[in-house]
Amino acid sequence: MKNYPCGNCFTGFLSHIAVLLGLILGTIIACFMGYVDFTPVAKAASLGITTPFAFGLPTFDPAACVAMTLVMLVTMAETTGDMMAIAISVGVAMIPVCSPGFYSKFPVTMQLICNSSITIGSITAMLLNFLLNKPQKEETFLEEN
């Protein structure tokens, strides 16, 4: 979202549901302006069966399929990287549980930190986040134009 002038307006959960919030807000505004008619919704049956292929057989454009495959491969790689960091953090956090004497040769101060699954797992997650998520150069909207 860094390419938009308001790209940093929402963070976390709100940034993930921004489109949904926009649709809801737009529908509410359209209702007040008289552009929305819910009569067909009120007349619709509570339960219905969809007619298969009501608009004809599906067609697949090869160029669109290739483009979407590339997009999904990138998404898969990003997700796999995130999941790998989570898996490593959980694995490191399980060391004190599965092998209580694993850190016995460490200095006492390090044992206090490492023998706590929550602490060592959290530290591992923070380190992996720091190492794997390198900060990218922020480009502002004005620099692009």
C-alpha positions in Angstrom: 0.0 0.0 0.0 3.0 2.3 -0.1 2.2 3.6 -3.5 -1.0 5.3 -2.4 -1.2 8.7 -0.7 -3.3 7.2 2.2 -1.5 3.8 2.2 -0.7 4.1 5.9 -4.2 5.0 7.1 -5.0 1.6 8.5 -2.8 -1.1 9.9 -3.3 -4.7 10.9 -6.8 -6.1 10.7 -8.3 -2.9 9.3 -6.0 -2.9 6.4 -7.0 -6.4 5.5 -10.8 -5.6 5.5 -10.5 -2.2 3.9 -12.3 -3.3 0.8 -15.1 -4.8 2.8 -15.4 -1.6 4.8 -15.5 0.4 1.6 -18.3 -1.7 0.2 -20.3 -1.4 3.4 -19.8 2.4 3.6 -20.5 2.9 -0.1 -23.8 0.9 0.2 -24.9 2.9 3.3 -24.2 6.2 1.4 -26.0 4.9 -1.7 -29.0 4.0 0.5 -29.3 7.5 1.8 -29.0 8.9 -1.8 -31.8 6.5 -3.0 -29.6 4.4 -5.3 -30.2 1.1 -3.5 -33.4 -1.0 -3.9 -33.6 -4.1 -1.6 -37.0 -5.2 -3.0 -35.5 -8.1 -5.0 -33.7 -9.3 -1.9 -36.9 -9.1 0.2 -38.8 -11.1 -2.5 -36.0 -13.8 -2.8 -36.4 -17.2 -1.3 -34.5 -18.0 1.9 -32.9 -21.0 0.3 -32.4 -21.7 -3.4 -30.5 -24.0 -5.7 -28.2 -22.4 -8.2 -28.5 -23.5 -11.8 -25.2 -24.9 -13.0 -23.7 -23.1 -16.0 -26.6 -20.7 -16.2 -24.4 -18.4 -18.3 -22.8 -21.1 -20.4 -19.8 -23.3 -20.1 -16.7 -21.7 -18.5 -13.9 -20.4 -20.8 -10.3 -20.1 -19.7 -8.1 -17.5 -21.4 -4.5 -19.0 -21.4 -2.9 -15.5 -20.8 -5.1 -14.9 -17.8 -4.3 -18.4 -16.4 -0.6 -17.8 -16.7 -0.9 -14.4 -15.1 -2.9 -15.7 -12.2 -0.5 -18.7 -11.8 2.4 -16.3 -11.4 0.5 -14.2 -8.9 -0.4 -17.3 -6.8 3.2 -18.5 -6.9 4.4 -15.2 -5.5 1.7 -15.4 -2.8 2.6 -19.0 -2.0 6.3 -18.1 -1.6 5.5 -15.2 0.8 3.1 -17.4 2.8 5.6 -20.2 2.9 8.3 -17.9 4.2 6.0 -16.6 7.0 5.0 -20.1 7.9 8.6 -21.2 8.0 9.5 -18.5 10.5 6.5 -19.5 12.6 7.5 -23.2 12.5 11.1 -22.4 13.5 9.9 -20.2 16.4 7.6 -23.0 17.6 10.3 -25.6 17.2 12.8 -23.6 19.2 10.1 -23.0 21.9 9.6 -26.7 22.2 13.3 -27.4 23.1 12.9 -26.7 26.8 9.7 -28.8 26.9 11.1 -31.8 25.1 14.6 -31.7 26.4 14.7 -29.9 29.8 18.5 -30.3 30.2 19.3 -28.9 26.7 20.5 -25.5 28.0 22.3 -26.9 31.1 25.8 -25.9 29.8 24.7 -22.3 29.2 25.5 -19.6 31.7 22.9 -19.2 34.4 21.5 -15.9 33.1 21.1 -17.5 29.6 19.4 -20.5 31.2 16.8 -18.2 32.7 15.9 -16.9 29.3 16.3 -20.1 27.3 14.5 -22.5 29.7 11.2 -20.5 29.2 9.4 -21.7 26.1 7.5 -18.5 25.7 10.6 -16.3 26.1 12.8 -18.3 23.7 10.1 -18.7 21.2 9.3 -15.0 21.2 12.9 -14.0 21.0 13.4 -16.4 18.0 10.3 -14.9 16.3 11.6 -11.4 16.8 15.0 -12.3 15.5 13.6 -14.0 12.4 11.3 -11.1 11.8 14.3 -8.7 12.0 16.5 -10.9 9.8 14.0 -11.9 7.1 11.9 -8.8 6.8 14.4 -6.2 5.6 13.0 -2.7 5.6 12.2 -1.5 2.1 12.9 2.0 0.9 9.7 4.0 1.4 8.6 5.9 -1.7 6.1 8.6 -1.3 3.3 9.5 -3.7 4.9 12.8 -4.5 8.3 11.2 -5.5 6.6 9.0 -8.1 4.8 11.9 -9.8 
